[in-house]
Amino acid sequence: MMSEGWEPAAFKGRVDEVLRRFVAEEADRFAEIDPALAPVAAQLEAAVADGKRLRAAFCYWGWRAAGQPDSDALVRAAASMELVHAAAVVHDDLIDDSALRHGRPTVHVALRGAVRNRPPDDLRGGAGTDTAARSLAMLVGDLLMALAGQLFATCGLPAAYLGRARPLWTVMARELIAGECLEILRTGAVHDTEMSLKVIRYKTAKYTVEQPLLIGGALAGAGARLREGYSAYGLPLGEAFQLRDDLLGLFGDPAVTGKAGTDDVRGHRPTALLAETWRLAGDEDRERLRSLLGRHPDAEALETVRGVMRRLKSPDRVEDMIAARVEEALAALHDLVLPARAAAALTALARSVAVRLA
């Protein structure tokens, strides 16, 4: 059991152990079906090997802030949020064609080895190496989402508790997929900061902070006032999280973030950082950006984009947006009557979300 204070490393260790054991058992069952499935099973385990476990933490404190005690069953339920995240990451990397995650090949890149004997373009009409690997990765993501539901359903909490929270899973899935669809539909379109913020609200903010809090609260039987407070705290904080991610995507150290620094430029993604840069840019800078966005930038081209952004101070504008959202979240938290340890933990989480290097 966890001590009464908030110990992030200890909590992460508990979640890591739940995920490691649960996914290892499921991967073994999967690989037993046929030896050819072993590389796919290995990627199930790789997909959950790393992470800050923020979503599990917000679910846990959604429970504790409603007055419930520490519970190993609740930690298992909270860990299911990390399987949702792992599924979303696999699908997101596939959609964005990202090559790196946590400093390692993404699932669809790693699985090329499982189909390496195929020609690049199968003249018989079948899938070539890249297409087959991407198809396998899509199915890994699908299975991770199914396993999330299984871990949640078998966490050990009473059925009545689970019943209170189960409808929120549909909401979480609907909003997450809507956000991903919006990003695809808006990629390469005219830059618009408000639309970019809407994309991150649905693609990331809600399932990172708000929905885990609400699910933890629903499991605990939280009242309407507390649930409203969770949303008032969780939405702006989730947006701050993704805005920080956008900055790290272009200005972070890939050795620390574990991601390629070219993805947003190459993918011409509808980030708030790019939208603000476009809004502030004059004709000459816009023409320069048009020549670089949506292409595979080399180091010089990437530094050109960064240089335009620095000169226009769009990163500073995004920093201001992050600070405003964290302040809004903390103000909402201050308005709630919470157990002292829960208030302290949620305050610390808000600061760690906004100020990070990876």
N, C-alpha and C positions, 0 to 999 in steps of 0.2 A: 504493500500500500504506500501511497505517497504521503510525505510529511505535509503538515498543514500550510507551510509557506509555499510560495510559488518558486519552484526550482526548474527553470526551463530545460536544462540539460537532462535532469532526472526524468522529467515528463517525456521528452523526446526519446529517451532510452526505452521507456515503457511502450511507447507507440511503435518504435522501431522493432521491438521484440515481438509485439503482436503481429505486425505486418510480415516480419521475416518468417515466423512459424506458419502463419495462415497461408501465405502465398507459396511457401516451399511445399507444403502439403498439397495444395491445389495443383502446383506445377508438376509434382510427382504423379498425381492422378492423371493429369493431362498427358504426360509423356508415356505412361503405361499403355495408352491406347495403341501407340505405334512408335518404334524407335525413331522414325523420321521426324517426329514432333519435338525431339529433344532441343534443337536450337530455338524453337518457338517458346518452349517452356522456360528456357534460360532467360529469354527476354521478358517474360512475366516477372521473374525475380529481379532482373536488372532494373525494370521500370519503377520498382518501389525501394530500391537500395539507398537512395539519397533523398534529401528534402529537409526543410526547416520544420515541418509538421505544424505549420501555422493553422491550417484548417482544423486539424484535430484539437489544437489548443483553444481555438475559438468555440468549438463545440463543447469542449470540457468546461470552459468558463461560462458558457451559456447555461449549463447545468448547475454549476456551483453558485453562480450569481443569483439563481432562483432559490437558494437555500439548501440545496442537496449536498450530501457529504461526498467525499472521494469514493470512487467505486471502480473496481477493475472491469466490471461489465460495461460501465460507461466509457472507459478508456477504449475498450474494443469497439463500441459504437462510434466513438470519435475517430478511431483509426480508419473506419470505413470512408470517412471524408477524404483521406489521403489516397484511397483507391479511386475515388471519383476524380481526384486531381491527376493521378497517374494516367488514367484513361484519357482525360482531356489533353494532357501533355503529348501522349503518343499521337493522338489525332491532330493536334495543333502542329506538331513537328512535321507530320505527313503533309498537311495542307500547305504549310509554309516552305516545305522542302528544306528544313533546317538540318544541318549535318552534325551539329554538336549539342549535347545537353550534359551538364555536370562534367564537362571536359571529356566525355566519351561519345562514340558514335551514337546517333539516335537510333531508334528501333528499326526503322525502315532501311537505314544504312547498314546496321549490324547484320540484318537478315539477308543481305545480298550473298553472304557466304553460304547460306543454306540452299541457294538456288544458283550457285556460281557456274554450274555446267551448262546453263542455258545461254544461247546466243543473245546478243543485245537486241536483236529483232528477229523473233522466231518466224521464219518464212512459212511455217505450216499453219500460221494463224493463231498460235498460242501466245501466252505472255512471255516476254523476254525477262531478263534478270531483274531489271529495275521495276518493271510492272509487277512481277511476282513478289518481290520483296515488299513493295508498297502494299500489296494486297494482304500479305501476311501481317504486316504491321497494323493495318486497319482492324484485322481480326483480333490481334493482341489487345488493342484498345477496347474493342467490344467486350472481350472476355473480362478485362479488368473492371469494366463498369458492372457487369453481371456479378462479379465477385464482391464488389462493394455492397451490393444489395444483400448478398448472402452473409457477409460478415456482420452487417447491421442486424439482420433478422435473427442471427444466432449469437448475438453478443451476450446474452444472459439476463438482460433486463426483462421485467414482466411484460407480457403481451399487451396489457392495457397501456403501458408507457409507449411501447413501439407504435401502437395504433394511433396515438396522438400525433406522432411525428411523421408517420408514413406519407400523408398527403404532401408534405413539404418536399419529398423526394421528386415528385412529379413537377412541382414548381421549379426546383433547382435544375432539373434536366431541361425543362422547357426554356428557361432563361439562358442557361449556358449554351445550348444549341442555337438559340436565337442570336446570341452575341457572336458566335462563330460564323453563322450565316451572314450577319450584317457586315462582319469584317471582310468576308469574301466578296460580297456585293459592292462594298465601298472601296475595295482595293483598286488603286489606279484612277479613282474618280476625283472630282474637284475637291480640294482640301477644305475641310470645314471642321472647326474645333468642336462645335456642339455635337456634331455627328460622331466625331472621334470619341468624345466623352461618353456618348450613348453606347458605342461599341464596347468600350472598356467596362462600362457599368454592367452590361449584361454578360460579356464574355468572361470577365475576371472578378469584378468587385463583389458581385452578389454571391458567387459560390466560394469565394475566398474568405469573406468575413461575415456578411449578413446571414446567409443561409445556414452555415454551421452554427452560428449563435442561436438562430431561431430553432434549429433542430434540437440543439442541446436544451434550450428553454422549453420546447414542446415536450421533450422526454421528461423534464422535471415538473411539468404542469405550471409553467410560468403564466402569469396573468397578462391581460391585454396591455396594461400600462408598461410592464417590463418588456414585452415583445415590441411595442412601439419604440421604446428606448433602444433596443437592440438594433432596429433598423436605422434609427437616427444616428447611432454611433457607427454601425457597420458599413452603410453605403458610402459615406465620404471617406472612411478609412480604406475601404477596398479600392476606391478610385485612386487614393494617394499611393497605394501599393503598386498599381499598374503604371501610374505616371512615373514613379521611381524606376520601374522596370524599363520603361521607354528610354529614360535617361541613361540607364546602365547599358542598354542595348547599343547605344552609339558612343557613350563616353566612359563606360566601365572598362575594366581590364579583363580581357577574355580569359586570362589565366586565373582570375578570381571568379568571374561570373560563370565560367565553363561553357559559354555560348560564343558563336561566331559573331563578331561585331558588325558584319555586313548585312545581316538578315533583313532589317527594316528598310534599308536603302534598296537592296536588291529586290525585295518583295513589294516596294512602293506601298507599304502598309499605311492604313489610315490612323497613324498615331497622333496624339495631341501635339507632340513635339514637332512633327513635320507640318501639321496644320498651322501651328503658331508661327513657324518659320515662314511658311507661304504667306500668311496674313501680313507679316511684317516686311516681306521682301518687295523690292521694286522690280521693274521689268527686267533689268539686267540679271539680278540674282535669280529671278524665276526662270529665265532662260537657261542659266547655268544649272539649276536644279533639274529642269526638264531633261537635260542632256545626261544626267547621272542616275536619276531615280528609275527603278525598274530594270537596271542593268547589273552585271556582275562587277562591282567596283574593285579596282586594285587599291593599294595603300594610298596612293596619291589622290585618287578620286574620292576615297572615303574621307581623307583629311580636308579636301576641298569642301565637302558637305559640312563637316564639323566647323570649318572656318567660317562659312556663311552663317551658320547657326550662332557661333560665338559673337560674330560681329553684330548680328541683329538682336543678340541677347535673348533668343528664344529659350535657351536652357534656363536662364534666370526667371523667365516668365513661368515655366513649368515648375521650377522650385517654389515660386510664390503660390502656384495652384496646390502643390503638395502641402505646404505649410497651412494654407487656409483650410484645407480639408481635414488635416489632423486637428487643428484648433476646433473646427466644427464638431468632430467626433468626440474630443475630450470635453467640450461644453455639454454635449448630450449625455455623456457619461456622468458628469458632475450633477446633472439634474435628477439622476436616478438614486434611489435609496438602496444601496447594495452592501453585502457583507464586506468588511474592510479588506480582506485578502483578495476577494474577487475584484474590487475596485482597483486595488494596487496592481493586480495581474493584468487587467484590461488596459490600464494606463501604460504599463511597461510594454505590452504588446503593441499598442498604438505607436509608441516611439520607435520600437524595433522595426516595424513595418516601414516607417517613413525614412529612417536613417539606417542604411545598409549598403554593403558593397557588392552583394550578389543576390 
